Amino acid sequence: MITRTEPALEELFVDEIKDIYWAEKKLVKAIPKMQKAASSEELRTAFATHLEQTKEHVSRLEQVFELLGVKAQAKKCDAMEGLTMEGESIIEDTEDGTSTRDVGLILAGQKVEHYEIATYGALRQIAMVLGKEDVAEILSTTLEEEKEADSLLSSIAENSINYEASTEE
């Protein structure tokens, strides 16, 4: 389903959809580790909620593949691989049960969210340029959820966890 007027852009678009598809599937495995490592109930709940949303993001991307007439296929996302490794290293390098670890988990989570916000925002715009409004609408829904997750993490950090961590030895 490559258009004749913009085949290179369409090819790039599909390639990037495959990339974010891999990233979302990776997060379905990584978020439970972050949730388990968090000590704050509020943070654990935020991770649990976002895990369910992330599973929905995978589903939506499968819808996008279908609308594009392309087989749903993941292509390794080096950026998400690195970001999830950073999250794992924060867990290894901080003490269990501390607000300091929670601060690190929020930081790692927000790095992921910012990557996803940038990706979904750009993909939505490309979909519009390619005249794929139905795909753009699906990407917009996910983009808004990623922004909300980022905002929630900021709120959790700013309202308590950062201050609690500042008093830990």
Steps between C-alpha positions, in 0.01 A plus 500: 500500500784741421374816335658602173555861605694435818634144509812590699297677770250214516786252533656705781160526670442124496854439621447736795166336584689168519755668728244638747312167487817326625543772763147461635534121514828543688327729750233239567788292642693787666221686682419212740865502614478873571168453676643226722808711583299808602435553870237773470147363464410797280791425267420127487141588408618741229719228350215246518264739322755581233572131446134449405517803270820369342330170419229708331771693310627170360144419390456839339824460307371166373194691377732747328682217321164366386389842370830532314460154349830392651578196715548593867872463548738638761840647419742533790491847649852576620381809688246306708750223558736759650230673703379174654858402581537835681192416705642161592828660602318747727337204674839331543676817618247619760389359831174307512216676678641851466350817359831550321430187296149632428650830378726301267206292375302816428797644314534183294125492437495859384788443260292221346189720487689783332635263236149370437350850490756606239442186295121504507489873432721466194319190374162670537624792291641270230170308490318830437740592220445158344124551518447223754266680739372173650856402594574853627196479728621173655849644551350816657314294760821327604693829495254653747531201734879526493478870589265419789737230629791747490294762683397248767864400559594868536220551748602199711860621509417863576236432765696268724765257379771751409469660845499166680813395310679824591500397867629145450852414603 
